[in-house]
Amino acid sequence: MKREVLRRVPSVLKVWLITSVFHFPLFVSCTQDAYEKGEGTYSLMRGDFAEVQVNGDKKLESIITDDGDRLPLKDPKTATWVTTSDTTYRCMLYYNKVEDERGRQVADVISIGQVPCPSIIPLPDFEKELKTDPVKFESLWLSKSGKYLNISLQLMIGSTDDTTAVHQLSFVADTLLVHPNSRSTLYVTLHHDQNNVPEYYSTQSYVSLLVDSIPADSVRFRINTYSGPVVKTLSLRK
């Protein structure tokens, strides 16, 4: 096997550092008694990862879910994280699939949040001290289309008056291993700096990586958790 230490800046690996906490509101499940005949706002609610299309007025107007459903939004939505018009964002949303007045299937959005899509940083280009403060790892998986690698984490947070106390997360690659069959594995470490954020309770965080931006056939993640290091390897291509 051929092991290569990553050199400076392959063009496919752009520097991208998460400098704030990305998370979505947690939805408390409700009992049947809260709704009339089980058909309330939340009784048929779906939760999906998707790409959301933004129009020229910076409003969210349609989605393509990871299952391949293409749905216009029942009503165009605005979001504080939309900064560019006529583009696409990665998101996670909760919605009901309903019919509009024209009989079309549409998404009646209950909540929607941006999911960051960072690029993996080669270790020689990582300008901070690599830290592996623990997180709670939940899962990682490929989207049905194979376009995205999704990661679910729980981060510990708490109230503080320190405005500089924000989590910092990055994905840092140090080695590209080429196997005898010419297949390759990229070794990636989750950089996590708790950065003085209090650790009182956990909050859900998602990240999606574009598979086409990963220059390997598989990726091996090393994630430090409160229970110790977790190593997960995922094949990206058949």
Phi and psi in degrees as a GROMACS rama.xvg file:
@    title "Ramachandran Plot"
@    xaxis  label "Phi"
@    yaxis  label "Psi"
@TYPE xy
-106.055  122.432  LYS-2
-109.299  124.576  ARG-3
-117.325  128.611  GLU-4
-79.1752  131.511  VAL-5
-66.2143  132.492  LEU-6
-94.628  -174.034  ARG-7
-72.4127  131.753  ARG-8
38.9163  73.6962  VAL-9
-62.2279  138.821  PRO-10
-60.6998  -22.8995  SER-11
-75.4905  -17.2757  VAL-12
-106.567  97.3836  LEU-13
-95.5961  147.951  LYS-14
-71.1427  128.991  VAL-15
-150.533  117.447  TRP-16
-119.252  124.831  LEU-17
-76.5553  122.374  ILE-18
-114.623  13.5817  THR-19
-148.67  170.274  SER-20
-81.5638  125.009  VAL-21
-104.942  117.575  PHE-22
-153.326  169.407  HIS-23
-121.705  151.494  PHE-24
-62.0806  141.382  PRO-25
-86.5745  134.065  LEU-26
-100.639  123.146  PHE-27
-79.4606  127.87  VAL-28
-69.0474  143.895  SER-29
-114.066  158.344  CYS-30
-85.1712  163.574  THR-31
-57.6266  -32.5045  GLN-32
-62.3392  -17.0194  ASP-33
-76.8982  -9.66947  ALA-34
-127.404  156.606  TYR-35
-82.2372  118.998  GLU-36
56.3871  24.0094  LYS-37
69.425  22.148  GLY-38
-124.071  37.5861  GLU-39
-78.9084  -175.658  GLY-40
-56.5725  -38.1051  THR-41
-101.221  -6.68484  TYR-42
-67.9385  -29.8237  SER-43
-110.998  19.5493  LEU-44
-64.9676  137.682  MET-45
-111.644  151.524  ARG-46
-123.817  121.341  GLY-47
-139.145  147.616  ASP-48
-81.6727  145.709  PHE-49
-159.864  167.922  ALA-50
-102.738  132.652  GLU-51
-114.181  131.997  VAL-52
-89.0559  132.188  GLN-53
-106.744  133.625  VAL-54
-88.9482  -173.692  ASN-55
-65.7902  -17.8097  GLY-56
-96.5746  12.9297  ASP-57
62.2556  33.4068  LYS-58
-109.242  142.648  LYS-59
-74.7346  127.337  LEU-60
-126.551  -20.9054  GLU-61
-158.911  161.228  SER-62
-132.138  154.94  ILE-63
-123.868  111.745  ILE-64
-76.9583  165.26  THR-65
-65.7274  -16.5214  ASP-66
-86.2847  -2.90857  ASP-67
94.6565  3.16298  GLY-68
-72.8888  130.668  ASP-69
-108.381  115.435  ARG-70
-135.13  129.465  LEU-71
-71.0468  153.963  PRO-72
-78.2958  143.885  LEU-73
-58.0817  -41.6479  LYS-74
-135.428  133.207  ASP-75
-56.2836  141.609  PRO-76
-118.701  153.901  LYS-77
-109.746  155.944  THR-78
-149.231  142.715  ALA-79
-66.266  -23.9959  THR-80
-84.9688  -2.80783  TRP-81
-84.8573  114.365  VAL-82
-116.922  -9.79658  THR-83
-130.27  138.391  THR-84
-88.7273  163.197  SER-85
50.9785  53.2988  ASP-86
-147.042  -176.32  THR-87
-125.134  137.662  THR-88
-119.044  150.855  TYR-89
-84.0192  137.028  ARG-90
-147.983  167.856  CYS-91
-127.053  128.928  MET-92
-136.474  155.006  LEU-93
-113.824  132.809  TYR-94
-159.979  165.374  TYR-95
-108.963  135.463  ASN-96
-88.1746  115.577  LYS-97
-132.333  172.503  VAL-98
-100.881  137.647  GLU-99
-88.3597  -173.156  ASP-100
-66.4343  -16.8844  GLU-101
-96.8132  4.95909  ARG-102
83.0415  10.1138  GLY-103
-84.3847  147.099  ARG-104
-75.0876  124.603  GLN-105
-133.459  164.66  VAL-106
-100.804  117.17  ALA-107
-93.4968  99.6582  ASP-108
-76.985  131.919  VAL-109
-97.5521  -43.2528  ILE-110
-154.742  144.89  SER-111
-145.225  137.77  ILE-112
-139.158  150.35  GLY-113
-73.9474  141.385  GLN-114
-109.987  120.205  VAL-115
-65.6163  145.416  PRO-116
-123.883  75.4483  CYS-117
-74.4249  158.838  PRO-118
-92.3094  155.884  SER-119
-80.738  136.16  ILE-120
-100.492  126.844  ILE-121
-64.1208  139.92  PRO-122
-53.4408  -40.4043  LEU-123
-63.0091  -20.1645  PRO-124
-97.7499  -0.95775  ASP-125
-83.9402  114.507  PHE-126
-92.955  2.33761  GLU-127
-109.098  167.242  LYS-128
-68.081  127.819  GLU-129
-70.8781  121.567  LEU-130
-121.408  148.846  LYS-131
-130.987  52.1507  THR-132
-59.661  144.831  ASP-133
-70.581  151.055  PRO-134
-129.611  175.827  VAL-135
-102.819  109.925  LYS-136
-84.0772  134.263  PHE-137
-108.413  -58.6682  GLU-138
-167.908  163.335  SER-139
-141.379  146.223  LEU-140
-161.224  158.06  TRP-141
-87.309  141.168  LEU-142
-65.2197  159.849  SER-143
-57.4139  -34.6235  LYS-144
-77.8506  -15.2793  SER-145
79.4162  6.99976  GLY-146
-80.4073  -33.3427  LYS-147
-123.344  146.001  TYR-148
-105.839  117.589  LEU-149
-103.223  141.549  ASN-150
-130.155  132.664  ILE-151
-114.43  124.911  SER-152
-130.587  160.777  LEU-153
-117.527  128.584  GLN-154
-108.279  141.485  LEU-155
-84.7391  129.54  MET-156
-136.467  174.01  ILE-157
-176.736  165.235  GLY-158
-73.6664  140.439  SER-159
-155.838  152.438  THR-160
-87.4578  -4.54831  ASP-161
-81.824  105.162  ASP-162
-71.31  -13.4802  THR-163
-89.2553  -5.51158  THR-164
-83.5958  92.9178  ALA-165
-136.466  143.904  VAL-166
-61.9783  146.033  HIS-167
-125.18  125.171  GLN-168
-127.773  138.528  LEU-169
-150.453  162.453  SER-170
-113.602  119.8  PHE-171
-119.52  125.226  VAL-172
-102.56  132.573  ALA-173
-115.47  -20.4752  ASP-174
-145.961  139.8  THR-175
-115.131  112.492  LEU-176
-98.1387  121.657  LEU-177
-102.383  119.811  VAL-178
-82.7905  165.126  HIS-179
-57.1788  -26.886  PRO-180
-87.4523  11.8321  ASN-181
74.546  0.602  SER-182
-74.4794  155.894  ARG-183
-131.333  151.275  SER-184
-128.198  128.408  THR-185
-95.877  127.05  LEU-186
-93.1803  121.421  TYR-187
-128.719  135.061  VAL-188
-111.434  137.044  THR-189
-78.9488  114.197  LEU-190
-82.1851  122.82  HIS-191
-136.886  119.787  HIS-192
-110.437  111.328  ASP-193
-61.7707  -30.4406  GLN-194
53.8731  45.4935  ASN-195
69.9821  14.4702  ASN-196
-75.7714  127.301  VAL-197
-59.9481  151.279  PRO-198
-113.546  73.9846  GLU-199
-99.3687  -40.3306  TYR-200
-153.344  166.351  TYR-201
-103.488  153.861  SER-202
-136.177  146.887  THR-203
-73.7495  136.278  GLN-204
-137.706  138.624  SER-205
-124.092  149.019  TYR-206
-138.57  142.197  VAL-207
-121.61  135.006  SER-208
-110.734  134.459  LEU-209
-72.5737  120.167  LEU-210
-60.7859  -38.2693  VAL-211
-65.3611  -15.8439  ASP-212
-89.8718  -3.08096  SER-213
-99.606  113.123  ILE-214
-83.0765  56.294  PRO-215
-159.285  166.193  ALA-216
-86.1559  -21.3546  ASP-217
-147.575  164.231  SER-218
-133.833  138.275  VAL-219
-114.617  111.854  ARG-220
-95.9213  139.413  PHE-221
-117.537  118.312  ARG-222
-126.883  123.861  ILE-223
-84.7103  127.207  ASN-224
-119.494  172.713  THR-225
-67.4033  -14.4402  TYR-226
-101.213  5.025  SER-227
113.326  175.35  GLY-228
-64.0415  139.803  PRO-229
-119.06  131.605  VAL-230
-116.902  124.64  VAL-231
-129.808  131.232  LYS-232
-115.616  132.053  THR-233
-131.104  128.896  LEU-234
-77.7482  132.741  SER-235
-99.2261  -26.5974  LEU-236
-138.176  144.733  ARG-237
